[in-house]
């Protein structure tokens, strides 16, 4: 899609670069900022180089690296690793799996927080811990990426973000970049810390308590730390911008707000989640029970209900019928917008020198996460899969004793629809390392286990919901599809009083709740284990310009996934929610890799230092075969103040286990959208190959039909690895002129292209490919095995599409380009202290996907897609003796989904007024009922500040985040939102105070 292309660079990035910004980042990876702790504790850091296997403290990466330090995270009021990374400029401009996704089914399950650099998805960003790959964590069948929350924030010294592909160094998944979380080591002493943050408006409070103790002795070191972190729930009712979902539409002619005014509040009408009503299906209309004292419209004004005590509402063309829509309830208001969670962590590191040149070392990490998402759902008769298989009607039958209306009805009630996760995460490393002459060597094994129990309850039994909706009886002992859950109607002999206000408002009796609802546990286990050996030297041999560095290594890795849904889910006996089969599979990879750092020129005109870094990796997967990746990078220090860097390389991503083995997750689709043969005898523009296929396939020639069961499944035998090419070129300036020093500016252009991206085709495209790729006169394509048609000669459903297996396949090409601008300037500010001004800015120039020959442009879209084009951070740090002062601003650029929706002005029958003559759907006419939807977000800024004091063995920081209490942008229907607040990179908590206290011993 084409979007607003005006350069935000001119107004936002240029301003924040020149004025200075967010000091949570350094320009160069070799400049790792250490926390200046005036304490009795000391720390000894080992060399960890992101982007290289060569242990050389003189190494300078040819790829751009952004550094996030724990000290700056504390100043910004960020208590955990997830917030620090997800609010960095490289993540903030893209949709992320964070704690704002209650009600959405997400990869990794609820509560998982994973990072997607550049908008390429979390499965294409590799997260490593101290330079070593860590296993993923999560629930459900689609576990795919590392959960940032498993790392105790108190143990993190810094995080380095490699901004381009690095598969030749680290292997699969390092396509869009690498997150390297580097922990503190060798603590000699003890420390304790406490952190608390509280929003002014309540909800979303955060608490962190941690302690660590360590000793350094003659032949080794050992330290242990523990941490408790709690994030409290923030409910919809806690903020005005989430408690009320208005239409937020405008008259396209006058520009005036169009929303209806609620006569009960005098404010714009909220349309949250409708419940407590009944829809008549044979004489179509929706009815709500009348309330004493309210003046309902007459029949001429739209309320033509003939049933006493019930009024018709939401009748298109009659405005007054929209004023009493039953759209609010406590279940909705008490659902979460920020998911609550508790995490308990314990971390141990230690090492012991067996000899002068050999050390045994180990790491142990344990993390327990308890999280939940409190949601809300509608209760109504819906039997999609039974409609498909047995023709069950999505209604309470007209002859059901609990149906007083004498015709088929669909009553709509409400219930709590929540999810709960309990995950134990274990990670252990045991290794030997040492040196032999000029060679360093390291051999270690790592095992990671994510062991999870999750519960998606309360849920509703599908067979029992149908039983109390069946004809002639209050409860049918053997409903269509069978008595799957072995229920007895004797437990609810009078069935369910469907139209009673008590039922429609979710106040079920114990007998009703015990009959209809159930909770069941599901389990997810992910095993991740590997052994790796690396040898490296900074001096393999000498060239005229200096020594050649080299590293060689090998790795063997195995991953296993086993997600076992509960019995009812496996039997597809869950109403109003997706069901799934077991996901179980494993994969093994064997790899070898090598890297060389070659000095080409040194101390010659215009080449103070010129070096070439090259690396390569060979991988052999059981699942898809082998691949070879490589990367070359050039560092050219032209003068002391000017450096150029550039890199080009290939990367790959092996199909994740869920993409190979995902058990069928069932959803439902209409015949008209799933079947390209729907009504094909009347489709004059149908492709000849598709038409021939429909005829050969004996597809139905009638319209209508039951829903199609569409199963999302793994594509083990269909998948190959994704491949990618990446390129970057950068200019680093460190100007040295009168009055200016300590200034560092980096400008980097980057691009990468992903080929054979794994995705799903969709039901219709699968059938089209079957017809297009089959030999003439046959249906022999592999795609033809992925769907089934009903074969019932002579019946109305003969030839109807029954089911489709929508498998993961290699189908897409994705392209990304952009510019990053970084600035860091440190100088003495008069006699006030040491001032540091720093800035990070990221600007996307291309964000597109090509699928089946059609290219879709996502550049500048909202978080409903891949996020805005621009993000930036601007901050000022002043250190004055024991005192430190911080002020920071975060920018999120404008976005627009106008072209994705085909415009922003549409006919909207809700605002038609037939008695008043507003009756045209032609938006060019003066009597049209059209609305202008708000499908854009403006440039958004968020300010924070803090003050820190360092005493003798203690320190304290007091801060305020979102100083001006800036709400997320207000958007309307068609945008990714909660209430009227845009999701998902914006701050949902609002203004809050934070305080942290630390003590060392």
N, C-alpha and C positions, 0 to 999 in steps of 0.2 A: 504494500500500500504506500502511496505517496503521502508524505506528512509535511507539516510546517517545517521548512528547511532553513529558516532564518538562523543565523549563527549565534547560538547562546554563548559561543566562545567570546564574542565581542562584549557582551554585557556581564557575563558571570565569570567565565574562566579567566579572562584577562584581568578583571578587577581583583579577583581573589589571589591571582598570582602576584600582582604588583603590590597589593596591600599586605599580603602574607597570610598564611593559614596553618590549619590543623597540625600541631606538632606531635601527632602520634606517629609520624613517619619520617624516616631518613631517606635520603636520595640513594645512597649506596649501601649495598649489603655488607660491605666491609666496615661500615661505621655503625656498629651495634651499640646503641645507647644503653649504658648500665645505670641502674638505679643508684643514686648517690646516697647511700645509707650510712649515716654517722652512727654506727652501732658497734657492739662488741662482736657481732657476727661477721665472718669473712667468707667469701665465696671464690672458688677457683674454677674458671670456665675452660672447658675443652674446646678445641677448634671444631665448629660445625659450619660447613660452607654449603649454602643452598645453591644448587645448580651445578655442583661438581663433586666428584668422588676423590679428588686429589686433596689431601690434607696439607694445605699450604696457606699460611696466614697472609701471604703476600698476594694470593689469588684475587683477581678482580673480575667479576662476572661480565661476560659479553651480553648477557640478558638483563633487562631491568628488574630490580628487586625492591619491593617496598617493605619497610620494617615497622612493625607495630610493637611498642614496648609496654611492659606492664606498668611502668611508672606513669606513662601518659594515659593508659586506660584508667588508672585510678583517678587521675585529675579529671577525666571526662565522666566519672561516675559509672563506669562499666565494670560490674563485679565478676563477670565470667568471660570465658574465651569466646563463646558464641556471639555475644553482643559486640565484642571488640572487632571480630572479623567481619560479621555481617553488616556492621556500620562503617566499614572501610570503603573508600571510593571505588575500589574494584568490584565490590559486591553490591553496593547500595543502589546502583542503577539497574539492577536486574531482579526479577522475581526470585525470592528465596524461600526455602523451607524454614520458617521461623515459628514463633509462639503466637501468631495471630490467625491461625487457620482452623479454628473450631468449626466443625460442620463440613470440612472438606476432606476427602479421601486423598492422602498424600503418600508418596513413596517413602518407605521407612516407617510409616505409621504415625499416629499422633504423638506430639511431643518431641519428635526428632528435629534437630536443627543442623542442617547441612548447607555448605556454601557452594554457589554456582558462580564461578568467575566469568565475566564477560557475557553472561546470559546463556551460556552453552549448556547449562544443566549440571547438577551436582555429580552426575555420573562421569562427567568429563573434567572434573577438578580432582586432583589427587591430594589427599591430606596425609602428611607424614609426621611422625613424632621423633624429634631428635635425629632427623635424617632417615628414619626407618618407616616403612609402610605399616600402617595400623589397620586392623580389620574393621569392617563396618558394624553398625549397631542399629537395631530397630525392631519393628514388629510388622506383621502381615507378610505376604509373599513377595513384596517388592522392596526388600531390603537392598540398598544399593551403595550407600556412601557412609563415610565416617560421621558419627554424631559428635559435633563439637562440644557438647555438654559433658562428655565423659572425662575430659581433662580438668583437674582441679585448677581453677584460675590462679590460686595462690602460689602454685608451683611453676607458673609460666614466667620465664624471664623476658622472652620476646617471641614474636611471630614474624617470619619472613615469607613474603609472597613473591614467588617467581612468576613473572608476568607473561611468559610464553611457554610453549610446549617443551616437554623434557622427557619424552618416552625413552630416548636413548640412554638417559641417566637413571631414570626411576622405573621405567616399564609402563604397563598399561595405565590408562585413565589420565595421564599427565598431558592432556590435550590443550585445554585452555590455560593451564597454569598449575602451580604446586603451592600448597600451604604447608610450611614447615614450622611446627610448633616446638620451640626449644625451651626445655625446662631448666630450672635452677639446679645446680649440682654442688656437691662438696660443701655444704653449709657447716661451718664450724661454730656452733653455738645453738641458740634457740630463739624462736620468735613466735609471737602470737598476734593475730590481727582480727579485727571485727569491722564489718561494713553494714550500713543500714541506709536504705533509700525509701522515701515515702512521698507519693504524689499528694499534692494539696487537696485534691478532690476525692481521695480515698481509692482503695483498690490498687493492685499491682505493686504492692510493697515488696522489697527484696532485702534478704538478710544473708550475710556470709560470715561464718566463723571458721577460723583455721589456725592451726598451730604446726610447727615444725621443729625438729631437733636433729642435730647432726654433729659428727665428729670427724676431724681429719687427723689421722695418726701416721706414724712413720711409713707404713707400707700400704696404706689405703685410706678409705673413707667410707662412711655410711651415714645416711640420713633418712628420716621418715617424716611424713607429713600426713595430716588428716584435715578434712574440710567438710563443712556442712553448708549447703546452699539452699535457700528456699525462695521461690518466687510465688507470691500469693495471686489468687485469681483477681482479675478485673472483669466486672460484669457489664453487660450492655447498659444496665440502668445507671452505672457509675458516671457516665458521660452523656451530655446532651446530644453529642454528634453520633452516638451509637444507639441510643435508646429510642429514637424516633426516625423511621425511614420514610421520608417524604418523597413525592415524585420529583420535586425540584425541577420542574419544567417551566418554560417561559413562552409567552405569546410571540410567535415569530414576526408579527406585524408591529406590535407596540413595545416589545421587550419587557413587558410587565410580568411579574411572577404569576403563574397560572394555577398553582395548587389550590385545592379547595380549602376553605376555612372550617375547622371542626367547631360546631356550635357549642360543644361542651367545654372547650378550652380557649376558644377565641384565637387559636394559633393554627398554623398549617396542619392539615390532617395527616396523621401517621398511618402508613400502610406497612405494618411489620410482617406478621404471619397470620393469615386468616384462619379462624377456627370458630367452633360453636355455631355452626350453621348446617343447613341441609340443602343439597342440590337435587331438584326433581329432574329425572332423566327423560321421562316420556313427554312431559310438557316443560321443556327446558327452562329453568329459572333457579336462582339461588335464593333461599329464604333464611331469615334470621328471626328469632323469637322477639316479639315486641316487648318493650319495657314501659312501665307506667310513666306518664308525664312527658313522654317524647311525642312530638307532633310529626307523624309519618306522612309522606307524600300521598296524594290521592292517586287513583288509577290513571287519571289524565297526566299526572306528574311522574308516572313510571311505576308506581307500586300497584300492580294489577293482581296481587295475590288474592286468591279466593278462599284461602284457608285462614280461619279465625286464629288470631294470636301469632300469626307469622307475617312478616313483611318482606317484599322482594327488595333485594339490594344489588348494587353493581349492575344496573341495567343500562347498557350502552345507549347514549343519547338522552339520558334523563339525569341531570347533574345531582338532584336532591337525593337520589338513591345511593350515592357514593359517600354521603355524610355520616352514615351509621354503620359502615362496614366493620364487622367484628374482627379487628386486626391487631389487638393487643392483649397480652395475658402475662401472668407472672412467669410462666415457663420461659417465654421469650426474654423477658427482662432479666431473668436470673441465669441466662446462658453466658458463657465466657467469651470475652474478646481477647484477653491475654490468658493463656492456659497456665493453670497452677502446676507447680512441680516441686519436688524435694529431691535433692541429690546428696548422697553420702560418698565420700571418696577417701581412699587411703593410698599412699604412694611411697614406694621405697626404692632407693638407689644405693648401690654400694659397689666397691671394688677393692681388690686385694692383690698386691704384687707378689706373685709366686717367686719370681726372680727379678733381677734388675731390669730385664727386658720383656717380661711376660706378666700380664695382669688378667685375672679373672674378674668379671663384672656381671652385674645383673640389675634388672629393673622389675618391679612388681607394681601393678596398678589394679585397684579394685574400685568400681563405681556402681552405685545403686541408684536407679532413677525411678521415682514414683510420680507419674504425671497423669493428668486427666483433661478432658475437654468436655465441659458440661454444655450440652446442646438441647435442641428442641425439635420436635417433629410432629407432623400431622398424622392422625389416625383416620383412615378411611378404607373402605373395601377396595382392595387392589390385588389382583391375582394374575399378574402378567404371565408368569410361566405356566400356571394352570390354564389360563386362557389359551395359551399356545398349544398345550398338550391335550386339554380336555374340554375346551370351550367354556370354561367357567366365566360367568358374567361379573364384571367389575362393579357390583352393586349389591345393595340389600334387596332381596327379591320382594316383589309386590305383595306376595302372599306370606311373607315372614310375619309371625305374630307381633313382632316388635316394630313393624312398619305401619304407622297409622295413616299414611298418605295414599294408599291404594294404588301406587305405581312404584316402579323401580326408583330407588333413591341412592344417593351417595352422601351420607352424613360425614362431616369433617370435624374431628375432635383434635385433641392435643396431648402430647406426652413428652416426658424427658427422654431425649435421645443422646446418650453420652458415650464416651469411650474412656477406658482406663488402661494404663500400661505400668508394668512392674518389670524392670530390666536389670539384670546383673551382668556387668561387663568386667571381664578379666583379661589382663594382658601381662605376659611374662617373657622376659628375655634373659638368656644365659649365654655368655660368650667369653672368648679369650682374645686378647689383642696384645700386640707388642711391636717391637721393631727389631730388625736384623740389618745392621749397617744403615744404609740410607733408605731402607724399605720399612714401611709400616704395614702391618697385616692385622686383619680383624676377621674372626670366624664366630658366628653366633647363630642361635636359633630363637625364633619368636613364635609364641602361640597366643592367639586371641580368641576369646569365646564371648559371644553375646547370647545370653540365655534369658528369654523373655516370656512373660505370661501377659496376655491382654484380653480384655473383656469389652465387648461392644454393646453392653446391656444398659438398661433393659431393652429387649427386643420382643417382637410379637410372633407367635407361632402362625405360620401361613395356613396350615390345615385347620386350626381352631378359629382363625378369623373367618375363613370360608364357612365353617360349620355354623357360626352364629349369624351368617348372612344368607343362608340357603332358603329355598322356598318351603312353605307349608309348616315348617317346624321351627321352634325357637333355637334348637341346636341339633344339627345333623350328625349322627354318630359316624357315618361313613361318607364324608364329602368327596367331591370329585378329586381324584389324585390319591385318595386313601387317607386313613388315619395314621399318619406318619409318626406322630409323637405319642401314640398310644393313650389318648385322652379318653375320658368318660364324660358324657353329657350329664351324667348324674351329679357331677361337680358344679354344673351351672345349668340346671334344668330349665330355667326361664330365659336362657340366652342373655343377650346384651340389650339393654334399653337404649337403643341407638340414638333416639331423638331426645332423650332426657337431657336437660341442661347439665346435670351432674356428670354425665358421661362425656358430653361434648366439651366440657371444661377440664377434663382429665382427672376428675375425682372418682376414681374407680373404687368399688368395694374390695375387701380382701379377697372374696371369692372370685370376683371378676379379674382382679390382678393376678391371682394365682393361676387362673385358667388361661388367660391370654398371654401373659408376659413370662419371659424366662431370662436368666443370665447363664452364660456358659463361657468357660475359659478356653482360649486358644493359645497355642505355644509357637514360638519362633526361636530356632537355634541356628546361629551362624558360627561355624568354625573356620579359622583362618590361621594357617601355619606355614612357616617357611624356614629354610636354612640358607644362609648367605655367607660367602667368603669373598673378601676384598683385599687386594694388595695394592699399595700405591707408593710412589716416591716423588719427591719434588725435583729429583735430579737423576733421570734415567741415563742421559748423556748430555754433553754440552754442545751447543751451537755457538757461533760467534757472538750472538746476542744474549746468550745465557743458557742456563740448564733447561732441559726438556722435562716437564712433569708428566707422569703417567699413572694410570690406575687400571686394574684388570679385576674382573669379578665374575662370579657365577651364583645363580640362585635357583632353588627348586621350591615351588609353592603349591599348596593345595587349599582349596576353599570348598566348604560344604554348606548348603542351606537346606533347612527342613522347617517348613511352616505348616503346622497342622491345625486347621480350623476345627471348631467344635462339631459335634455330631449333627446338630440342626443345620448349621451352615453347609456342611458337606452334603447333606441330604436336600439342600435347597429348600428348606422348610422355614425360611425367614421372610416375613412380610415387610414390605416398605424399606428394604435395605438390600445391598448387594450381597451375593453369596459367593463362596469360593471353594475350590477343591484344594487338595494338598499340593504344595510346591516343594519338591525335593530333588536335589541334584548336586553334583560336584564337578569340579574341573581341576586339572593339574597343569602347571606350566614349568618348563625348564628353560633357563635363560643364561646367556653369557654376554658380557659387555666389556668395553674398553674405552678409555679416554686418554687423550694426549693434549698437553698444553705446550705449544711451540713458540718460543720467542723468535721473532723474525728480524726485528731491527731494534737497536737501542742507542740512544745518545747520538743521533745523526740529525741533520737539519729537518725539521717538521716531523720528526719521529723520535720523540724522547723514549717511547716504548711502543712497539707494535708486536702483538702476539696473536696466535691463532689457536683456538681450542676446538678439537674435533672429538666426537664420540660416536659410538655405534653399539647396537644391541641386537642380538638374535634371540627370538622367542619361539618356543614350540609348545602350543596348547593342544591338549587332548581334544578340545571342543571343535576347533575350526582349522587347525594346522599351524603353519609357521609364518613368521614375518620378520622383516629386517628394517630397523629404523636407524636414522643417523642425524647428526646435527653438527653444524660448523658455526663458530662465532669468532668475530674479529674485534679486538680491542686496540684502538689506535690513539695513544697519548701524543697528540701533535705538539703541544707545548704544555708547560705546567698548568695552564688555565683552560685548555681546550682538549676534550677527548671525544672521539667518535667510537661508537660500538654498533655492531650489527650481527645478526644471527639468522640462519636459515636452517630448518630441520623438518623432519617428518616425525609424526607421532601416530599412535594407534590406541584403540580401545577394544579390548576383547569383550564380546557379549557378556553382560553381567549374568549371574546365575538365574535371576528372576526372568531375564529376557529369554533364557533358554528353557527354563523348566516351570514357569508360572502355571499353577493349577488354574483351571477354568474359573474366572471371575465373571459371573453372569449379570448382564444387563439386558434391557429390552428396547427394541426400536420398532417403529411403525413400518408396515410393508412398503409404504410409498417412499420412505427414505432409505430403506435397506436394500431393496430389490431394484436393479436397473431395468428389470423386465416388467415392472409394475405398469399395468395398462398399456403394454407395449404396442398393441394393435392400433392405438390412437396416437402414438408418439411418432410424428412425422419426421422429427429431426434425429432419430436414433441412429447411431453409427451402424453401417451395414453388418459389420462383424458381430456387434452386440445383438442386432436383430436376428441374425442367423443363429447365434448361440441360444437365444431365448426360444426360438422355434425348435431347435434340436434338443433342448433341455426340457421340452414340454412344460414350459412355465405357464402359470395360470393367466388367462386372458380377462379375468374379472377383477373388479376393484374391491377394496375393503380387505378384511381378513384379520386374524389374530396377530398379536405382537410377535416379533421375531426375537428369539433368544440369541443374543450376541455374546459370545464368550471371549474374553481377553485371555490368550494362552501364550505359553512360551513357544519359541520357534527354533528349537535345538537343531533340527536338520535343515533349516532354511537360512541360518545366519552365518555371516562371515564377520571378520573384525572391521570396525570403522577405521579409516585411515585419515590422516590430516597432514597438511603442510602449513608451516608457520614461518613468518618473516618479521623481523623487527630491525629498525635502525634508529639510533639515538645520538643526540648531541648533548654533552655534559660540559657546562661552563663553570669555571671557578675563577672569576675575574679577580685580578690583583691590580688595583689602582689606588690612587691617593684617597685615603679616608675610608676605603671599603676593603673589608677582609671577612673571611668566614662565610662568603656567599657561594651557594651551590645551586645551579639551575640545570635541570634535565628535561629534555624534550624528546619523547619517543613516539615513533610511528609504529604501529603493529597491525598485523593481519594474520588470519588463519582461515583455512578452508577445510571443512570436514566432508569427506565423501563416504558413501554407503552408510549414512547415519541410520541407526536403528530406530524404527518407529513402527506404527501399525497403519495399515492401509485403510481400514474401515470396511464395513460389510459390502457396500456397493462396489467399491474398487476391486475387492477380491473376486467377485463374480465377473466383473468386466475383464480382469486379467485371465481368468479361466477361459473365457470365450476368445480373447485376443491371442493367447499364446498356445491354444490347442491346434493340433493338426486338423486341416479341413475335414469336416464330416465327423469329427470325434470331439470328446471332452476329456482329453488325455493330459492336460496341463496339471502340474502339482497343485495349483490353486483350486482345481475342481474338487479336491478331496477336503477342502476346508468349509464346505457348506452342504446343507441337505434341504431338499424340497419334500413336502408332504406328497405321498403317493396314495391316493384314495380315489380310484377311477369312478367318475360319475358324481362325486360329491363336490360341494362348492369350494372346498379347500384343496382340491387336487391341483398340484403344481405351485401352491403357495410356498413361499420361503419359510422354512421351519426354524433353522438354526445356522449360525455362522461362527466358525472359529477364527477370530481376528488375531492372528499370530503376529509376533514381532518379526519383522523382516528388514533387510537393508533396502531403504527406499529413497532416502533424502540426501540432498547436498545443502550444507549450511555455510554461509560466508559472513565473516566478521572483520571489520576494520575500524581503526580509531587512533586517537592521539592522547598520550598522557603527558601532562606537564607538572613537574615537581619543583619546589623551591624550598631551600633551607638557608636561613641567614642568621648567624649568631654573632653578636657584637656587644660591646660595653655601652650601655645607655647612660651617658653623662655619669653622675655619681649614684645612680639609682640601682645599678646591678647589671647582671648579664641578661640581655634580651635575646630571645630566639623567636624568629618568625618563620613559620614553615607552611607549606601548601602542597596539597595533592589534588589534581584535577584529571578527570577522565572524560573524554568526548568521543562518542561513537560516530563513525562515518558510514558504516554499513552494517546491517543486521538483517539477513534474509535467509529464506529456506526455499529450495527448489524441490518440489514433490510432484512426481509424474509429469515432468516437463513444465510445470506451472510454478513461477517464482512468486513468493509472498514476501513483501517488505515489512519488517517489524520496526524499522528505524523510527524512533521518537514516539512509539506507542506507550501506553500506560503499563502498569504492573499486571494488567489483565493479559498482557503478552510478555514482552521481554524487557519492559521498563524504559525510562526516558533516555535521551541521548547523553545527558550531562550530569555529572556529580562532582562536587568539589568540597574541600574542607580548608578552613582558614583559622589559624590560631596564633596566639601570642603567649609566650612564656617569659616571665621575668623572675630570675633567681636573685635574691638579695639576702645574703647571709643565710640564716636559718629559715628564712621565709621564701615561699614560692607562690607566684600568682599566675593564673591561667584564664584565658578567655578564648573560646572557640566558636566557630560557626560552621554548620554543615549545610550544603546546598544540594537540592535535588531539582533537576531541570524540568522544564515544561514537558508535557506529553499531550498527545491527541489520539483518540480512537475514532475520529470522525470518518475518515476514509474506510476504516475497517467495517464501519456500520453502513457505509454507502451514503453518508451525510449525517446531519444532526437535526433535520426537520422531517417529521413523519406525521402521517395521519394518526390520531389518537382518539378512538371512539369514546374514551373515558371523558373527554372534554367536549363531546358533541352535545348539542342541545336541540333536539328535534322540534319540540314545541316552540323554541325561540328562533328557529330558522337556521341554526348552525348545523348544516347537514351534508356538507361536501367533503369528500376525502381528497379533493384536488387542492393541494397546498398553495396553488397560485390564485385561488378564488377567495373573495372577501368573506364568504360564509363557510369557510373550511374549518374543520375541527383538528387543526394541526398543532403540534407542540415542537418547541426547540428544546432538545435534550442537552444537558451539560456533559459533554464527552471529552472535556479537556481539563488538564490541571495546570496551574501556573507555576512559575519558579517558586520553590519553597525553601525557606531558610529556618534553621533551628539554632538557638544560641545557648551556650553553657559557660559557666565560670566556676572557679574554685580557688581556695587559698590553702596552702599547706605550710605546716611548721614542723621542722625537724629539731627535736631536743636531744638531750644526751641519753641515747638508748631508746627513744620513743619518737613517734611522729603522729601527726593528726592532719586530716584533710577534710575541709567542709566545702561542699559545692552545691550549686543549683543547676539543674538541667532543664532545658526548655524554659528559659528565663521568662520569655514573653507569653508563655502558655499558648503557644500556637497550635491550633488544631490541625489535623490532616486536611488536605483540600476537600472542599464540599463538591460532590459529584452526584449525578442522577442515575436513573436506571440505564443499564447497558454498560456500566463501568464496574470494575472490581471494587466492591465497597462493603462496609459493615455499617449499617445505618446509612448515613450520608457521608461517612468518612472513607476516603480513598485508602485502599490497601496497596502494597504491603511493606513498602520501605519507610513509611512515615511513623513518627512517634505517636503511639496511641495512649501513652500514660499521661501526658501533659506535664505541667510544671511540677517539679519535685525537688526536695532537698535530700542530700546525701551526706553522710559523715563516715569517716573511716579512722580507726585508731590502731596503731601498731606498736608493739613493744618487743625489744630484743634483749637477750640475756647472754 
